[in-house]
């Protein structure tokens, strides 16, 4: 079997698992983690159909699963209706994956070697991404986030931060929303830099509609990423999810402007959860209680100028450069061990 055919089978199995997820025990993130750790969605799918004959082993040690509750749970027979649902879903998923390819959609699952390495490091990594543009596995970027109804002062600040990031050879990451996001994306493009947009809809959608031309320009000169089905519209859950992925994808987050109840605070909290540095503009700290509570915590910085943002990033990059090399080596070692099965 060719590597392309193997990846097709794995992607179809992953899609089938997500479409038939047992919400009593799993989430999309837990499926992503389970598949990535096992190194095979096909193996996880077989386990779901017949757990007693297709057990899942971590680190290749079967002895870890010979006794206890996990073995007992695996011995519980799967209902015939559940098996039928899984098998129907697999057939449908194969058609979907073929259709996406025919439509020119680039489906990048956690089992695809092109999947961004930094996202593999976070517990809430999405099980797949749809990519439109130039995909980079080890993209070095910084998120620039803030209010949709931003002040002119904040828009100018975001624009100047974006230009500074491009000058340092860093990718500008934002969420393609109105306000701060759009200002950051546009300035990066104007400066000839790379910008990545994480959108809160499917890859075939344009939201907000007024940013359609900007999205198309980013697709040509940078990259648009979506962690949702291609046809999915905006939901109350999709934007917090994309903010978490933005945090995981980048090396740091710069918060330019935000209100007390702004969705931007979600990314700040996710960045802290991911161990990613957070750079807060002083105005955000002065005007919101959630930002005040972050000050003094590890990896959280308050700045008042674009120059200070740059200095903090220089410090972060200097500290992280050695860690980055070690982390890449660990990820590569893990991928090699997880995806190598001498019995196949």
C-alpha positions as a Markdown table, in Angstrom:
| # | Residue | x | y | z |
|---|---|---|---|---|
| 1 | Unk | 0.0 | 0.0 | 0.0 |
| 2 | Unk | 1.4 | 3.4 | -1.0 |
| 3 | Unk | 1.8 | 6.2 | 1.6 |
| 4 | Unk | -0.9 | 8.2 | -0.1 |
| 5 | Unk | -3.4 | 5.2 | 0.1 |
| 6 | Unk | -2.5 | 4.6 | 3.7 |
| 7 | Unk | -3.1 | 8.3 | 4.6 |
| 8 | Unk | -6.4 | 8.2 | 2.8 |
| 9 | Unk | -7.5 | 5.2 | 4.9 |
| 10 | Unk | -6.3 | 6.9 | 8.1 |
| 11 | Unk | -8.1 | 10.2 | 7.2 |
| 12 | Unk | -11.3 | 8.4 | 6.4 |
| 13 | Unk | -11.2 | 6.5 | 9.7 |
| 14 | Unk | -10.6 | 9.7 | 11.6 |
| 15 | Unk | -13.6 | 11.4 | 10.0 |
| 16 | Unk | -15.7 | 8.4 | 10.7 |
| 17 | Unk | -14.7 | 8.5 | 14.4 |
| 18 | Unk | -15.5 | 12.2 | 14.6 |
| 19 | Unk | -18.9 | 11.7 | 12.9 |
| 20 | Unk | -19.9 | 8.9 | 15.3 |
| 21 | Unk | -18.3 | 10.2 | 18.5 |
| 22 | Unk | -19.6 | 8.7 | 21.7 |
| 23 | Unk | -20.0 | 11.9 | 23.7 |
| 24 | Unk | -20.3 | 10.0 | 27.0 |
| 25 | Unk | -16.6 | 9.3 | 26.9 |
| 26 | Unk | -14.9 | 11.4 | 24.1 |
| 27 | Unk | -14.5 | 14.8 | 22.6 |
| 28 | Unk | -12.9 | 15.9 | 19.4 |
| 29 | Unk | -9.8 | 16.8 | 21.3 |
| 30 | Unk | -9.7 | 13.4 | 23.1 |
| 31 | Unk | -10.1 | 11.6 | 19.7 |
| 32 | Unk | -7.3 | 13.7 | 18.3 |
| 33 | Unk | -5.1 | 12.8 | 21.2 |
| 34 | Unk | -6.0 | 9.1 | 21.1 |
| 35 | Unk | -5.3 | 8.9 | 17.4 |
| 36 | Unk | -2.1 | 10.8 | 17.5 |
| 37 | Unk | -0.7 | 8.8 | 20.4 |
| 38 | Unk | -1.8 | 5.5 | 18.8 |
| 39 | Unk | -0.4 | 6.6 | 15.5 |
| 40 | Unk | -3.4 | 5.3 | 13.6 |
| 41 | Unk | -7.1 | 6.3 | 13.3 |
| 42 | Unk | -7.7 | 2.9 | 11.7 |
| 43 | Unk | -6.5 | 1.1 | 14.9 |
| 44 | Unk | -8.7 | 3.3 | 17.0 |
| 45 | Unk | -11.7 | 2.7 | 14.7 |
| 46 | Unk | -11.2 | -1.0 | 14.9 |
| 47 | Unk | -11.1 | -0.7 | 18.7 |
| 48 | Unk | -14.4 | 1.1 | 18.6 |
| 49 | Unk | -16.0 | -1.6 | 16.6 |
| 50 | Unk | -14.5 | -4.6 | 18.5 |
| 51 | Unk | -12.6 | -3.5 | 21.6 |
| 52 | Unk | -12.0 | -7.0 | 22.9 |
| 53 | Unk | -10.0 | -8.0 | 19.8 |
| 54 | Unk | -8.5 | -4.7 | 18.9 |
| 55 | Unk | -7.0 | -3.2 | 22.1 |
| 56 | Unk | -5.1 | 0.1 | 22.3 |
| 57 | Unk | -1.7 | 0.0 | 23.8 |
| 58 | Unk | 0.4 | 3.0 | 24.8 |
| 59 | Unk | 4.1 | 2.9 | 24.4 |
| 60 | Unk | 3.8 | -0.7 | 23.0 |
| 61 | Unk | 3.4 | -2.1 | 26.5 |
| 62 | Unk | 0.6 | -4.6 | 26.6 |
| 63 | Unk | 1.2 | -5.4 | 30.2 |
| 64 | Unk | -0.2 | -2.0 | 31.2 |
| 65 | Unk | -3.6 | -3.2 | 30.1 |
| 66 | Unk | -3.8 | -6.8 | 31.3 |
| 67 | Unk | -5.7 | -6.0 | 34.5 |
| 68 | Unk | -8.0 | -3.4 | 35.9 |
| 69 | Unk | -10.9 | -1.3 | 34.8 |
| 70 | Unk | -9.6 | -0.6 | 31.3 |
| 71 | Unk | -9.6 | -4.3 | 30.4 |
| 72 | Unk | -13.1 | -4.7 | 31.9 |
| 73 | Unk | -14.4 | -1.8 | 29.8 |
| 74 | Unk | -12.8 | -3.3 | 26.6 |
| 75 | Unk | -14.6 | -6.5 | 27.3 |
| 76 | Unk | -18.0 | -4.9 | 27.2 |
| 77 | Unk | -19.5 | -5.9 | 23.8 |
| 78 | Unk | -20.4 | -3.1 | 21.3 |
| 79 | Unk | -24.0 | -3.0 | 20.3 |
| 80 | Unk | -24.9 | -4.1 | 16.8 |
| 81 | Unk | -26.5 | -0.7 | 16.2 |
| 82 | Unk | -23.2 | 1.0 | 17.2 |
| 83 | Unk | -21.2 | -1.3 | 14.9 |
| 84 | Unk | -23.6 | -0.6 | 12.0 |
| 85 | Unk | -23.3 | 3.2 | 12.6 |
| 86 | Unk | -19.5 | 3.0 | 12.6 |
| 87 | Unk | -19.3 | 1.0 | 9.4 |
| 88 | Unk | -21.8 | 3.2 | 7.6 |
| 89 | Unk | -19.9 | 6.2 | 8.8 |
| 90 | Unk | -16.6 | 4.8 | 7.4 |
| 91 | Unk | -18.1 | 4.3 | 4.0 |
| 92 | Unk | -19.5 | 7.8 | 4.0 |
| 93 | Unk | -16.2 | 9.3 | 5.3 |
| 94 | Unk | -14.3 | 7.7 | 2.4 |
| 95 | Unk | -16.6 | 9.4 | 0.0 |
| 96 | Unk | -16.2 | 12.7 | 1.9 |
| 97 | Unk | -12.4 | 12.6 | 1.9 |
| 98 | Unk | -12.4 | 11.8 | -1.9 |
| 99 | Unk | -14.9 | 14.6 | -2.5 |
| 100 | Unk | -12.8 | 17.2 | -0.6 |
| 101 | Unk | -9.8 | 16.2 | -2.7 |
| 102 | Unk | -11.8 | 16.5 | -5.9 |
| 103 | Unk | -12.9 | 20.0 | -4.7 |
| 104 | Unk | -9.3 | 21.0 | -4.2 |
| 105 | Unk | -9.6 | 21.2 | -0.4 |
| 106 | Unk | -6.5 | 20.4 | 1.5 |
| 107 | Unk | -7.3 | 18.2 | 4.5 |
| 108 | Unk | -4.5 | 18.0 | 7.0 |
| 109 | Unk | -5.1 | 15.5 | 9.9 |
| 110 | Unk | -3.0 | 14.8 | 13.0 |
| 111 | Unk | -1.7 | 11.8 | 11.1 |
| 112 | Unk | -0.4 | 13.9 | 8.2 |
| 113 | Unk | 3.3 | 14.7 | 8.6 |
| 114 | Unk | 2.5 | 18.3 | 7.4 |
| 115 | Unk | 0.4 | 19.0 | 10.5 |
| 116 | Unk | 1.8 | 22.0 | 12.4 |
| 117 | Unk | 4.2 | 20.8 | 15.1 |
| 118 | Unk | 3.4 | 23.5 | 17.7 |
| 119 | Unk | -0.3 | 22.4 | 17.6 |
| 120 | Unk | 0.8 | 18.9 | 18.5 |
| 121 | Unk | 2.3 | 20.2 | 21.7 |
| 122 | Unk | -1.1 | 21.4 | 23.2 |
| 123 | Unk | -3.7 | 19.2 | 24.8 |
| 124 | Unk | -6.5 | 20.7 | 22.8 |
| 125 | Unk | -5.0 | 20.2 | 19.4 |
| 126 | Unk | -7.7 | 20.0 | 16.7 |
| 127 | Unk | -8.0 | 16.5 | 15.0 |
| 128 | Unk | -7.6 | 18.1 | 11.6 |
| 129 | Unk | -7.2 | 21.4 | 9.7 |
| 130 | Unk | -8.3 | 22.5 | 6.3 |
| 131 | Unk | -5.6 | 24.7 | 4.7 |
| 132 | Unk | -5.8 | 27.2 | 1.9 |
| 133 | Unk | -2.5 | 28.8 | 1.0 |
| 134 | Unk | 1.0 | 27.9 | 1.9 |
| 135 | Unk | 1.2 | 25.4 | 4.8 |
| 136 | Unk | 4.3 | 25.6 | 7.0 |
| 137 | Unk | 4.9 | 22.9 | 9.6 |
| 138 | Unk | 7.2 | 24.9 | 11.8 |
| 139 | Unk | 5.8 | 28.4 | 11.3 |
| 140 | Unk | 7.3 | 31.0 | 13.7 |
| 141 | Unk | 4.4 | 33.4 | 14.4 |
| 142 | Unk | 2.8 | 35.7 | 16.9 |
| 143 | Unk | -1.0 | 36.2 | 17.4 |
| 144 | Unk | -2.2 | 39.8 | 17.3 |
| 145 | Unk | -5.7 | 39.9 | 18.8 |
| 146 | Unk | -8.2 | 42.4 | 20.1 |
| 147 | Unk | -11.6 | 44.0 | 19.8 |
| 148 | Unk | -13.8 | 43.9 | 16.7 |
| 149 | Unk | -15.0 | 47.5 | 17.4 |
| 150 | Unk | -11.5 | 48.8 | 18.1 |
| 151 | Unk | -10.5 | 52.5 | 18.5 |
| 152 | Unk | -8.3 | 54.1 | 15.9 |
| 153 | Unk | -5.5 | 54.2 | 18.4 |
| 154 | Unk | -5.7 | 50.4 | 18.9 |
| 155 | Unk | -6.0 | 49.8 | 15.1 |
| 156 | Unk | -2.8 | 51.8 | 14.6 |
| 157 | Unk | -1.0 | 49.9 | 17.4 |
| 158 | Unk | -2.0 | 46.6 | 15.9 |
| 159 | Unk | -0.9 | 47.7 | 12.5 |
| 160 | Unk | 2.5 | 48.8 | 13.8 |
| 161 | Unk | 3.0 | 45.6 | 15.8 |
| 162 | Unk | 2.3 | 43.7 | 12.6 |
| 163 | Unk | 4.9 | 45.6 | 10.7 |
| 164 | Unk | 7.4 | 45.1 | 13.5 |
| 165 | Unk | 6.7 | 41.3 | 13.4 |
| 166 | Unk | 7.2 | 41.2 | 9.6 |
| 167 | Unk | 10.5 | 43.1 | 10.1 |
| 168 | Unk | 11.7 | 40.4 | 12.5 |
| 169 | Unk | 10.7 | 37.6 | 10.0 |
| 170 | Unk | 7.8 | 36.5 | 12.1 |
| 171 | Unk | 4.4 | 35.4 | 10.8 |
| 172 | Unk | 1.4 | 37.5 | 11.9 |
| 173 | Unk | -1.4 | 35.3 | 13.2 |
| 174 | Unk | -5.0 | 36.6 | 13.6 |
| 175 | Unk | -8.6 | 35.5 | 13.4 |
| 176 | Unk | -9.8 | 37.4 | 10.3 |
| 177 | Unk | -12.4 | 39.2 | 12.4 |
| 178 | Unk | -13.3 | 42.9 | 11.9 |
| 179 | Unk | -11.2 | 45.4 | 13.8 |
| 180 | Unk | -7.8 | 44.4 | 15.3 |
| 181 | Unk | -7.5 | 41.1 | 13.3 |
| 182 | Unk | -8.2 | 42.7 | 10.0 |
| 183 | Unk | -5.7 | 45.6 | 10.7 |
| 184 | Unk | -3.0 | 43.1 | 11.6 |
| 185 | Unk | -3.6 | 40.9 | 8.5 |
| 186 | Unk | -3.7 | 43.9 | 6.1 |
| 187 | Unk | -0.5 | 45.5 | 7.4 |
| 188 | Unk | 1.4 | 42.2 | 7.2 |
| 189 | Unk | 0.3 | 41.8 | 3.5 |
| 190 | Unk | 1.3 | 45.4 | 2.8 |
| 191 | Unk | 4.7 | 44.8 | 4.3 |
| 192 | Unk | 5.2 | 41.7 | 2.1 |
| 193 | Unk | 5.2 | 39.4 | 5.1 |
| 194 | Unk | 3.4 | 36.2 | 5.9 |
| 195 | Unk | 0.1 | 36.2 | 7.7 |
| 196 | Unk | -2.0 | 33.2 | 8.8 |
| 197 | Unk | -5.8 | 33.5 | 9.5 |
| 198 | Unk | -7.5 | 31.0 | 11.8 |
| 199 | Unk | -11.2 | 31.3 | 10.9 |
| 200 | Unk | -14.2 | 30.4 | 13.0 |
| 201 | Unk | -16.1 | 28.8 | 10.1 |
| 202 | Unk | -15.5 | 26.1 | 7.4 |
| 203 | Unk | -12.9 | 26.8 | 4.8 |
| 204 | Unk | -15.5 | 27.4 | 2.1 |
| 205 | Unk | -17.2 | 30.2 | 4.1 |
| 206 | Unk | -16.4 | 33.9 | 4.4 |
| 207 | Unk | -17.1 | 35.5 | 7.7 |
| 208 | Unk | -17.6 | 38.4 | 8.1 |
| 209 | Unk | -18.7 | 38.8 | 4.5 |
| 210 | Unk | -16.9 | 42.2 | 4.2 |
| 211 | Unk | -13.5 | 40.4 | 4.8 |
| 212 | Unk | -14.0 | 38.1 | 1.8 |
| 213 | Unk | -11.4 | 39.9 | -0.4 |
| 214 | Unk | -9.0 | 39.9 | 2.5 |
| 215 | Unk | -9.4 | 36.2 | 3.1 |
| 216 | Unk | -8.8 | 35.5 | -0.6 |
| 217 | Unk | -5.7 | 37.7 | -0.5 |
| 218 | Unk | -4.4 | 35.8 | 2.5 |
| 219 | Unk | -5.0 | 32.5 | 0.7 |
| 220 | Unk | -2.7 | 33.8 | -2.1 |
| 221 | Unk | 0.1 | 35.3 | 0.0 |
| 222 | Unk | -0.2 | 33.4 | 3.3 |
| 223 | Unk | -2.5 | 30.8 | 4.7 |
| 224 | Unk | -6.1 | 30.4 | 5.9 |
| 225 | Unk | -6.7 | 27.5 | 8.4 |
| 226 | Unk | -10.0 | 26.0 | 9.6 |
| 227 | Unk | -10.6 | 23.3 | 12.1 |
| 228 | Unk | -14.2 | 22.8 | 11.1 |
| 229 | Unk | -16.1 | 20.9 | 8.4 |
| 230 | Unk | -15.9 | 22.8 | 5.1 |
| 231 | Unk | -19.6 | 23.8 | 5.1 |
| 232 | Unk | -19.9 | 24.9 | 8.7 |
| 233 | Unk | -21.1 | 28.4 | 9.4 |
| 234 | Unk | -20.2 | 30.5 | 12.5 |
| 235 | Unk | -21.4 | 29.3 | 15.9 |
| 236 | Unk | -21.0 | 30.4 | 19.5 |
| 237 | Unk | -18.4 | 27.6 | 20.1 |
| 238 | Unk | -16.3 | 27.9 | 16.9 |
| 239 | Unk | -14.6 | 31.2 | 17.7 |
| 240 | Unk | -13.3 | 30.2 | 21.2 |
| 241 | Unk | -12.1 | 26.9 | 19.6 |
| 242 | Unk | -10.2 | 28.8 | 16.9 |
| 243 | Unk | -8.7 | 31.1 | 19.5 |
| 244 | Unk | -7.3 | 28.1 | 21.3 |
| 245 | Unk | -5.7 | 26.9 | 18.1 |
| 246 | Unk | -4.3 | 30.3 | 17.4 |
| 247 | Unk | -2.6 | 30.3 | 20.8 |
| 248 | Unk | -1.2 | 26.8 | 20.3 |
| 249 | Unk | 0.0 | 27.6 | 16.8 |
| 250 | Unk | 2.0 | 30.7 | 17.7 |
| 251 | Unk | 4.9 | 31.4 | 20.1 |
| 252 | Unk | 3.1 | 34.3 | 21.8 |
| 253 | Unk | -0.1 | 36.3 | 21.9 |
| 254 | Unk | -0.2 | 40.1 | 21.8 |
| 255 | Unk | -3.5 | 41.6 | 23.2 |
| 256 | Unk | -4.0 | 45.1 | 21.8 |
| 257 | Unk | -7.4 | 46.1 | 23.0 |
| 258 | Unk | -10.3 | 44.2 | 24.8 |
| 259 | Unk | -13.3 | 44.8 | 27.0 |
| 260 | Unk | -14.1 | 43.1 | 30.2 |
| 261 | Unk | -16.3 | 40.5 | 28.5 |
| 262 | Unk | -14.4 | 40.3 | 25.2 |
| 263 | Unk | -13.8 | 37.0 | 23.5 |
| 264 | Unk | -10.1 | 38.0 | 23.4 |
| 265 | Unk | -9.7 | 37.0 | 27.0 |
| 266 | Unk | -10.4 | 33.4 | 26.0 |
| 267 | Unk | -7.2 | 33.4 | 23.9 |
| 268 | Unk | -5.3 | 35.0 | 26.8 |
| 269 | Unk | -6.4 | 32.3 | 29.1 |
| 270 | Unk | -5.7 | 29.6 | 26.5 |
| 271 | Unk | -2.2 | 31.0 | 26.0 |
| 272 | Unk | -1.6 | 30.8 | 29.7 |
| 273 | Unk | -2.9 | 27.2 | 29.7 |
| 274 | Unk | -0.6 | 26.3 | 26.8 |
| 275 | Unk | 2.4 | 27.9 | 28.5 |
| 276 | Unk | 2.7 | 30.5 | 25.7 |
| 277 | Unk | 3.7 | 34.1 | 26.6 |
| 278 | Unk | 1.1 | 36.8 | 26.8 |
| 279 | Unk | 1.9 | 40.4 | 26.0 |
| 280 | Unk | -0.8 | 42.8 | 27.2 |
| 281 | Unk | -1.0 | 46.4 | 26.1 |
| 282 | Unk | -1.2 | 48.6 | 29.3 |
| 283 | Unk | -4.6 | 49.9 | 28.3 |
| 284 | Unk | -6.0 | 46.4 | 28.5 |
| 285 | Unk | -4.6 | 45.9 | 31.9 |
| 286 | Unk | -5.9 | 49.3 | 33.2 |
| 287 | Unk | -9.4 | 48.7 | 31.8 |
| 288 | Unk | -10.2 | 45.0 | 32.5 |
| 289 | Unk | -10.1 | 42.9 | 35.7 |
| 290 | Unk | -9.2 | 39.7 | 33.9 |
| 291 | Unk | -6.0 | 41.3 | 32.5 |
| 292 | Unk | -5.1 | 42.7 | 36.0 |
| 293 | Unk | -5.4 | 39.2 | 37.4 |
| 294 | Unk | -2.9 | 37.9 | 34.8 |
| 295 | Unk | -0.2 | 40.4 | 35.6 |
| 296 | Unk | 2.5 | 38.9 | 37.8 |
| 297 | Unk | 1.9 | 35.4 | 36.5 |
| 298 | Unk | 4.7 | 33.6 | 34.7 |
| 299 | Unk | 5.0 | 34.5 | 31.0 |
| 300 | Unk | 2.7 | 37.5 | 31.2 |
| 301 | Unk | 4.0 | 41.0 | 30.2 |
| 302 | Unk | 2.6 | 44.5 | 30.2 |
| 303 | Unk | 3.8 | 46.9 | 27.5 |
| 304 | Unk | 2.9 | 50.4 | 26.4 |
| 305 | Unk | 4.7 | 50.7 | 23.1 |
| 306 | Unk | 5.4 | 48.7 | 20.0 |
| 307 | Unk | 9.1 | 48.8 | 20.8 |
| 308 | Unk | 8.4 | 47.2 | 24.1 |
| 309 | Unk | 6.5 | 44.4 | 22.4 |
| 310 | Unk | 9.5 | 43.8 | 20.2 |
| 311 | Unk | 11.9 | 43.7 | 23.1 |
| 312 | Unk | 9.7 | 41.2 | 24.9 |
| 313 | Unk | 9.6 | 39.0 | 21.8 |
| 314 | Unk | 13.4 | 39.2 | 21.5 |
| 315 | Unk | 13.7 | 38.0 | 25.1 |
| 316 | Unk | 11.1 | 35.2 | 24.4 |
| 317 | Unk | 12.8 | 34.1 | 21.3 |
| 318 | Unk | 16.2 | 34.1 | 23.0 |
| 319 | Unk | 14.8 | 31.9 | 25.8 |
| 320 | Unk | 12.9 | 29.7 | 23.5 |
| 321 | Unk | 15.5 | 29.0 | 20.8 |
| 322 | Unk | 17.2 | 26.3 | 22.7 |
| 323 | Unk | 13.9 | 24.9 | 24.0 |
| 324 | Unk | 12.5 | 24.9 | 20.4 |
| 325 | Unk | 15.4 | 22.7 | 19.2 |
| 326 | Unk | 14.9 | 20.3 | 22.0 |
| 327 | Unk | 11.1 | 20.3 | 21.5 |
| 328 | Unk | 11.4 | 19.6 | 17.7 |
| 329 | Unk | 13.7 | 16.7 | 18.5 |
| 330 | Unk | 11.2 | 15.3 | 21.0 |
| 331 | Unk | 8.3 | 15.7 | 18.6 |
| 332 | Unk | 10.3 | 14.0 | 15.8 |
| 333 | Unk | 11.3 | 11.2 | 18.1 |
| 334 | Unk | 7.7 | 10.7 | 19.2 |
| 335 | Unk | 6.4 | 10.7 | 15.7 |
| 336 | Unk | 8.9 | 8.1 | 14.6 |
| 337 | Unk | 8.2 | 5.8 | 17.5 |
| 338 | Unk | 4.4 | 6.3 | 17.3 |
| 339 | Unk | 4.1 | 5.8 | 13.5 |
| 340 | Unk | 6.5 | 2.9 | 13.2 |
| 341 | Unk | 4.9 | -0.5 | 13.5 |
| 342 | Unk | 7.2 | -3.4 | 12.5 |
| 343 | Unk | 4.2 | -5.8 | 12.2 |
| 344 | Unk | 2.8 | -3.9 | 9.2 |
